[in-house]
Amino acid sequence: MKLPATPWFEGDAVEDHLAGAGLDAQAEAFVRALALDGYAAVDLGDEARALCDQAVSDTEHYFTAGAARVQDAWRRSTAVRRLATWPRMRDLLEAAYGRDPVPFQTLNFQRGSQQALHADSIHFHSVPERFMCGVWIALEDVAAGSGPLVYHPGSHRLPVMTMRGAGVNSARPNPEDYEHHFVPRFGERIAASGLPEARALLKKGWAFVWAANLAHGGSAIEAAGSTRRSLVVHNFFEDCLYYTPMTSDVEGGQLDLRVPPNVRTGRWAWPSREGRPARPAMKRVVAAILRDLSNRPYVS
């Protein structure tokens, strides 16, 4: 069967697709929510809630030592890996995107990130476009003053902002360009859009799924000492080119291709298009080899 060139929920014929897809009620509601607002909330169930406790226990020592976040704790924590590869989430994502999801990164947080407003499509993107999503899992109940996730429903329908679109006229943009140009320009775009702001006050064991282009960030922490233990899982999808837009010249066709791991299998997810493998830069391949040889989380 030919894979869709656009995620099902991002297309113009969502209801026509659902009419013949044979999905259950939860999956249909999930697809419709993504299509309408760019996000959906899912209760992962009691078994996942028990894993949340184990994921916290497995990672708490990193934060005691002063970490702000822990990347790829799935390499050492079975609980984190199981949550990142939750079977029902895989089914829901495939129903919405029409391709098998590839979980490639996990991030554990103890406190709110207070991250600037952004869309993941500047950090991780794909060819075809928009085959990427984030899954944010509450490892504890989220309190209003703990710096909950903030987002703008409907912003996923805006055009994807690239580095050139943010005013960076360089064939080799860098993270400094992102901070100096993209972050303020993106904030201005969302302010001008008039789209409402909302906050994700999820209960433990619930997942908040967002489309690649949904504007989101971390709100200010208002309650001193409060925690907001959470797990973020970033997903690509099968048979795509995976790249880092922040360091790419998208308009010029110069893509900084990635060789991400597949958390589910432990093997590489090699970038490809219509079944044809791409050729990432050698430095990316070497980095992937070193990453897998170390086989440990990255703490920052």
ZIKA-V905555 format. One record per pair of residues at least 24 apart in sequence whose ideal C-beta (glycine too) atoms are under 10 Angstrom apart, sorted by the first residue. I is the first residue (numbers start at 1). GAP is how many residues later the second one is. Records with the same first field share a line. If there is no record, write none. Layout:
I=GAP  GAP
//
This chain:
1=97
2=96  272
3=94  95  96  97  125  128  234  235  236  237  271  272
4=93  94  95  124  127  233
5=93  123  124  126  269
6=91  92  122  123  124  125
7=24  27  28  86  89  90  91  92  121  122  123  124  125  126  204  205  230
8=26  27  86  87  88  89  90  91
9=24  25  26  27  29  31  86  87  88  89  121  147  202
10=24  25  28  86  87  119  120  121  146  147  201  202  203
11=24  87
14=82
17=78  81
18=77
21=74  77
22=73
23=68  69  72  73
24=67  68  71
26=62  65  66  69
27=61  64  65  67  68  69
28=67
29=63
30=59  61  62  63  65  66  179
31=61  64  65  66
32=64
33=63  120  176
34=58  59  61  62  63  99  122  175  176  177  180
35=61  121  122  176
36=117  118  120  121
37=114  115  116  117  118  119  120  161  173  174  177
38=81  95  113  114  115  116  117  118  119  120  157  171  172  173  174  175  176  177  178
39=94  95  97  110  112  113  114  115  116  117  159  161  169  170  171  172  175  177
40=52  56  167  168  169  170  171
41=95  97  159  161  162  165  166  167  168
42=44  46  47  50  93  95  160  163  164  165  166  167
43=45  159  160  162  163  164
44=39  42  44  45  91  93  94  160  161  162  163
45=41  43  160  161
46=159
47=35  39  158
48=31  34  35  38  40  41  89  156  157  158  159
49=89  90  91  154  155  156  157
50=29  155
51=26  27  28  29  30  31  32  35  86  88  154  180
52=27  28  31  85  86  87  88  152  153  154  177  178  179
53=26  86  87  151  152  176
54=24  25  26  28  29  85
55=24  25  26  27  28  29  51  53  82  84  174  175  176
56=24  52  54  83  84  148  171  173  174  175
58=50
59=47  49  50  51  80  170  172  238  240
60=48  50  169
62=46  48  235  237  238
63=45  46  47  48  164  166  236
64=46
65=234
66=233
67=41  42  43  230  231  232  233
68=41  42  43  45  46  231  232
69=38  39  40  41  42  44  46  161  163  228  229  230  231
70=36  37  38  39  40  161  227  228  229  230
71=34  35  36  37  161  226  227  228  229
72=32  33  34  35  36  189  191  219  222  223  224  225  226  227
73=33  34  35  158  223  224  225  226
74=29  31  32  34  157  159  187  189  190  192  223
75=31  186  188  191  216  217  219  220  221  222  223
76=219  220  221
77=29  31  154  220
79=60  152
80=26  27  28  57  59  151  153  183  217
81=25  182  183  185
83=52  54  56  122  124  148  150
84=51  53  147  148  149  150  151  179  180
85=148  177  178  179  180
86=49  51  121  147
87=177
88=119
89=46  48  118  120  144  146
90=145  174
92=43  115  117
93=40  42  116  142  144
94=143  144
96=37  113  115
97=33  34  35  36  114  138  140  141
98=33  139  140
99=27  29  32  137  138  139  140  141
100=135  137  138  139  162  164
101=30  31  32  34  132  134  135  136  137  161  163
102=29  30  132  133  134  135  136  137  138  140  158  159  160  161  162  163  167
103=32  130  131  132  133  157  158  159  160  161  162  166
104=28  129  130  131  132  138  154  155  156  157  158  159  160  164  165
105=29  127  128  129  130  131  155  156  158  193
106=29  31  125  126  127  128  157  191
107=27  29  123  124  125  126  127  190  191  193
108=29  31  121  122  123  124  189  191
109=27  30  38  109  118  119  120  121  122  123
110=29  30  117  118  119  120
111=35  36  107  110  114  115  116  117  118  119
112=30  31  33  34  35  36  37  38  106  107  108  109  110  111  114  115  116  118
113=34  36  104  105  106  108  115  117  119
114=33  36  103  104  105  106  107
115=32  34  35  68  101  102  103  104
116=62  63  66  67  68  70  71  101  102
117=33  34  35  38  66  69  70  72  73  74  80  98  99  100  101  102
118=43  60  64  65  68  69  72  96  97  98  99
119=33  36  37  39  41  42  63  67  70  71  91  92  93  94  95  96  97  98  126
120=90  91  92  93  94  95  96  112  114  115  125
121=35  39  40  41  90  91  92  93  124
122=38  39  40  41  43  44  56  60  61  64  90  91  122  123  124  126
123=55  89  111  121  122  123
124=88  110  111  112  118  119  120  121  122  134  136
125=35  37  87  88  111  115  116  117  118  119  120  121  123  125  130  133
126=86  110  111  113  114  115  116  117  119  129  132  145  147
127=113  114  115  116  123  128  130  144  146  151
128=109  111  112  113  145  146
129=31  83  84  111  121
130=26  30  81  82  83  107  110
131=81  104  105  106  107  108  109  110  111
132=79  80  81  102  103  104  105  108  110
133=76  77  78  79  81  100  101  102  103  104
134=73  74  75  76  77  78  80  82  98  99  100  101
135=72  73  74  75  96  97  98  99  100
136=64  66  70  71  72  73  74  80  94  95  96  97
137=65  67  68  69  70  71  72  92  93  94  95  96
138=62  63  64  65  66  67  68  69  70  90  91  92  93
139=65  66  88  89  90  91  92
140=62  63  64  65  87  88  89  90
141=60  61  62  63  64  65  87  88
142=57  58  59  60  61  62  64  66  84  85  86  87  88
143=58  79  80  83  84  85
144=55  57  75  78  79  82
145=74  75  76  77  78  79  81  83
146=55  73  75  76  77  79  80  81  82  83  84
147=52  70  71  72  73  74  75  76  79  80  81
148=50  51  52  53  54  60  70  71  73  80  82
149=49  50  51  52  53  59  61  67  68  69  70  79  81  83
150=47  48  49  50  65  66  67  68  69  70
151=44  45  46  47  48  49  57  59  63  64  65  66  68
152=38  39  41  42  43  44  45  46  62  63  64  65
153=42  43  44  45  61  62
154=39  40  41  42  60  61
155=34  35  38  40  41  42  55  56  58  59  60  61
156=54  55  56  57  58  59
157=36  38  54  56  57
158=28  31  32  35  37  55  56  57
159=30  54
160=52  53  85  90
161=24  25  28  29  52  54  84
162=83  84  86  87  88  89
163=82  83  84  85  86  87  88
164=84  85  86  87  88
165=24  85  86
168=78  81
169=80  82
170=79  82
171=77  78  80  81  83
172=75  76  77  82  84
173=71  72  73  74  75  76  77  81  83
174=72  73
175=71  72
177=69  70
178=67  68  69
182=63  64
183=34
186=29  31
187=28  30
189=26
190=25  26  27
200=30
202=28
204=25  26
207=24  26
208=24
209=24  26
212=24
233=30
234=26  29
235=25  28
236=24  26  33  35
237=32
238=24  31  34
239=30  31  32  33  34  35  36  37
240=29  31  32  33  34  38
241=30  31  32  37  39
242=27  28  29  30  36  38
243=28  35  37  41
244=40
255=25  26
256=24  25  27  28
257=24  27  28
258=26  29  30
259=25  26  27  28  29  30  32  33
260=24  28  31
261=27  30  31
266=26  29
267=25
268=24
//
